[in-house]
Amino acid sequence: DKMGFDDVDALCVALGVGDITTAAVFNAVQQLARPENEDDMPQLRAKRSRKHKPTGRGTVIVDGADGVMTQFARCCNPMPPEPVRGYITQGRGITVHRERCGSLQHLMSQHPERVLPVTWQADDSARYPVTLRVEAEDRTGLLKDISSVLIDESVRILGNSSHVDEQRMRAIVTLRAEVEGLPALGRAINKLSQLPGVDNVYRAN
């Protein structure tokens, strides 16, 4: 109730999609535990907002809201030119989701009045986070071949993990990366799909 949610499930969804932080919940608990300090809390929140810095991962234009702090939802990692929507969060500005994001659909069913139209703003220097999953034959040199393709396509690799399905003898490689946008992602997926032994390549978020 203190944070404006109808129930615990709604609060957990907001935490899961990054609309609120654990620090915000902690502050709310502090206010309830020490009501005499409640007048100080808005000042603390305002200071944190002023210290917020853009991620440099692209910009968007929110219809009817100039100068509002925005951030990209980690649950779906939107990138241009795919359609996006903005969701007004509790104390963290506007979170931008892919239009088909499951988390956004849930939030829209709870608070449709918080959803705003959003459009991409051109930014040639921006890069966008993405998680890729590659399913392939478990063979020597697979990771090397995957890395070479991504480097050739100017995809920045942030991290990777892999495991082998022993029953099917298939390797599952998960990559965290940054790309310049949806067209660049499509080219990378197409090139990865052409590698020997690769069965499937898809965006995992």
C-alpha positions as CSV (number, residue, x, y, z in Angstrom):
1,D,0.0,0.0,0.0
2,K,2.8,2.4,0.8
3,M,4.3,2.0,-2.7
4,G,0.9,2.2,-4.5
5,F,0.4,-1.5,-5.3
6,D,-2.8,-3.5,-4.9
7,D,-1.1,-6.7,-3.6
8,V,2.2,-8.5,-3.1
9,D,2.0,-10.1,-6.6
10,A,1.9,-6.7,-8.3
11,L,4.9,-5.5,-6.2
12,C,6.9,-8.7,-7.2
13,V,6.1,-8.2,-10.9
14,A,7.4,-4.6,-10.7
15,L,10.5,-5.8,-9.0
16,G,11.0,-8.5,-11.5
17,V,10.8,-6.2,-14.6
18,G,12.9,-3.5,-13.0
19,D,10.2,-0.9,-12.6
20,I,11.2,-0.5,-8.9
21,T,14.3,-1.4,-7.0
22,T,14.9,-3.3,-3.7
23,A,16.3,0.0,-2.4
24,A,12.9,1.7,-3.0
25,V,11.2,-1.1,-1.1
26,F,13.7,-0.7,1.7
27,N,13.0,3.0,1.9
28,A,9.3,2.4,2.1
29,V,9.8,0.0,5.0
30,Q,12.0,2.6,6.7
31,Q,9.3,5.2,6.4
32,L,6.8,2.9,7.9
33,A,9.2,2.0,10.8
34,R,10.2,5.6,11.4
35,P,7.3,7.9,10.4
36,E,9.1,10.9,12.0
37,N,11.6,10.8,9.2
38,E,9.0,10.7,6.4
39,D,9.5,14.3,5.4
40,D,13.2,13.6,4.7
41,M,12.5,10.8,2.2
42,P,11.3,12.9,-0.9
43,Q,14.5,15.0,-0.7
44,L,16.6,11.8,-0.7
45,R,14.7,10.4,-3.7
46,A,15.1,13.7,-5.6
47,K,18.9,13.6,-5.0
48,R,19.1,10.1,-6.4
49,S,17.1,11.1,-9.5
50,R,19.4,14.0,-10.3
51,K,22.4,11.6,-10.1
52,H,20.9,9.3,-12.7
53,K,22.9,9.1,-15.9
54,P,21.7,7.8,-19.2
55,T,23.1,4.4,-20.3
56,G,24.1,5.6,-23.7
57,R,22.1,2.7,-25.2
58,G,19.8,4.8,-27.4
59,T,17.1,7.3,-26.8
60,V,13.4,7.5,-27.1
61,I,10.7,10.2,-27.4
62,V,7.8,10.0,-25.0
63,D,4.7,11.6,-26.3
64,G,3.6,14.5,-24.1
65,A,6.4,14.1,-21.6
66,D,9.6,16.2,-22.2
67,G,12.7,15.8,-20.0
68,V,11.4,12.7,-18.1
69,M,13.9,10.1,-17.0
70,T,13.6,6.9,-19.1
71,Q,15.2,3.5,-19.0
72,F,14.9,0.3,-21.0
73,A,13.2,-2.7,-19.4
74,R,15.6,-5.6,-18.7
75,C,12.8,-8.1,-19.2
76,C,12.7,-7.6,-23.0
77,N,15.6,-5.3,-23.9
78,P,13.9,-3.3,-26.7
79,M,15.9,-2.0,-29.7
80,P,15.0,0.0,-32.8
81,P,13.0,-0.2,-34.9
82,E,10.7,-2.6,-33.1
83,P,7.5,-1.0,-31.6
84,V,7.8,0.1,-28.0
85,R,5.6,1.5,-25.2
86,G,6.4,3.5,-22.1
87,Y,5.2,2.5,-18.6
88,I,5.1,5.1,-15.8
89,T,6.9,3.5,-12.8
90,Q,6.8,4.3,-9.1
91,G,9.5,6.9,-8.7
92,R,11.8,5.8,-11.5
93,G,10.5,7.7,-14.5
94,I,9.3,5.8,-17.6
95,T,10.4,2.3,-18.4
96,V,10.4,1.4,-22.1
97,H,9.2,-2.1,-23.1
98,R,8.8,-3.9,-26.4
99,E,5.1,-3.6,-27.4
100,R,4.7,-7.4,-27.2
101,C,6.5,-7.8,-23.9
102,G,4.7,-10.2,-21.6
103,S,5.5,-8.2,-18.6
104,L,4.2,-5.0,-20.2
105,Q,0.9,-6.8,-21.1
106,H,0.5,-7.8,-17.5
107,L,1.2,-4.3,-16.3
108,M,-1.2,-2.8,-18.8
109,S,-4.0,-5.1,-17.5
110,Q,-3.3,-3.7,-14.0
111,H,-2.7,0.0,-14.8
112,P,-3.6,0.8,-18.4
113,E,-3.6,4.6,-17.5
114,R,0.2,4.4,-17.0
115,V,1.0,3.3,-20.6
116,L,2.3,6.0,-23.0
117,P,3.2,6.1,-26.7
118,V,6.9,6.0,-27.3
119,T,9.0,6.5,-30.5
120,W,12.6,5.9,-31.2
121,Q,15.0,8.8,-31.7
122,A,17.8,8.4,-34.2
123,D,21.2,7.6,-32.5
124,D,23.8,6.0,-34.7
125,S,26.2,5.6,-31.8
126,A,23.8,3.6,-29.6
127,R,24.1,-0.1,-28.8
128,Y,21.5,-2.3,-27.3
129,P,21.8,-5.3,-25.0
130,V,20.5,-8.7,-26.2
131,T,20.7,-12.3,-25.1
132,L,21.2,-14.9,-27.8
133,R,20.9,-18.6,-27.6
134,V,22.6,-21.0,-30.0
135,E,21.7,-24.7,-30.2
136,A,24.2,-26.8,-32.1
137,E,26.1,-30.1,-32.5
138,D,28.6,-30.4,-29.7
139,R,31.9,-30.1,-31.6
140,T,35.4,-28.8,-31.2
141,G,35.7,-25.1,-32.2
142,L,32.1,-24.2,-31.9
143,L,32.6,-21.3,-29.5
144,K,35.5,-20.0,-31.6
145,D,33.3,-20.0,-34.8
146,I,30.5,-18.2,-32.9
147,S,32.8,-15.6,-31.6
148,S,34.3,-15.0,-35.1
149,V,30.9,-14.4,-36.6
150,L,29.9,-11.9,-33.9
151,I,33.2,-10.1,-34.2
152,D,32.8,-9.8,-38.0
153,E,29.3,-8.4,-37.5
154,S,30.6,-5.8,-35.0
155,V,28.6,-7.4,-32.2
156,R,30.2,-6.8,-28.8
157,I,30.2,-9.9,-26.6
158,L,29.6,-9.2,-22.9
159,G,29.7,-12.7,-21.6
160,N,28.7,-16.3,-22.4
161,S,27.8,-19.6,-20.9
162,S,27.3,-23.1,-22.3
163,H,26.3,-26.6,-21.4
164,V,25.8,-29.9,-23.2
165,D,22.6,-31.9,-23.4
166,E,24.2,-35.3,-22.9
167,Q,21.1,-37.2,-24.1
168,R,20.9,-35.3,-27.4
169,M,24.6,-34.5,-27.6
170,R,23.7,-30.9,-28.4
171,A,25.5,-27.8,-27.1
172,I,23.4,-24.9,-25.7
173,V,25.4,-21.6,-25.8
174,T,23.9,-18.4,-24.2
175,L,25.5,-15.1,-25.1
176,R,25.1,-11.7,-23.7
177,A,25.9,-9.1,-26.3
178,E,25.3,-5.5,-27.5
179,V,24.2,-4.7,-31.1
180,E,23.5,-1.6,-33.1
181,G,19.8,-2.4,-33.6
182,L,17.4,-5.0,-34.9
183,P,18.8,-5.1,-38.5
184,A,22.3,-5.8,-37.1
185,L,20.8,-8.5,-34.8
186,G,19.1,-10.1,-37.7
187,R,22.3,-10.3,-39.7
188,A,24.2,-11.9,-36.8
189,I,21.5,-14.5,-36.3
190,N,21.5,-15.3,-40.0
191,K,25.2,-15.8,-40.1
192,L,25.2,-17.9,-36.9
193,S,22.5,-20.1,-38.4
194,Q,24.8,-20.9,-41.3
195,L,27.6,-22.3,-39.2
196,P,28.2,-26.1,-39.4
197,G,26.2,-28.1,-36.9
198,V,24.0,-25.2,-35.8
199,D,20.3,-26.2,-35.4
200,N,18.7,-23.1,-34.0
201,V,19.6,-19.4,-33.1
202,Y,17.2,-17.1,-31.4
203,R,16.8,-14.1,-29.2
204,A,16.3,-15.2,-25.6
205,N,14.6,-12.0,-24.3
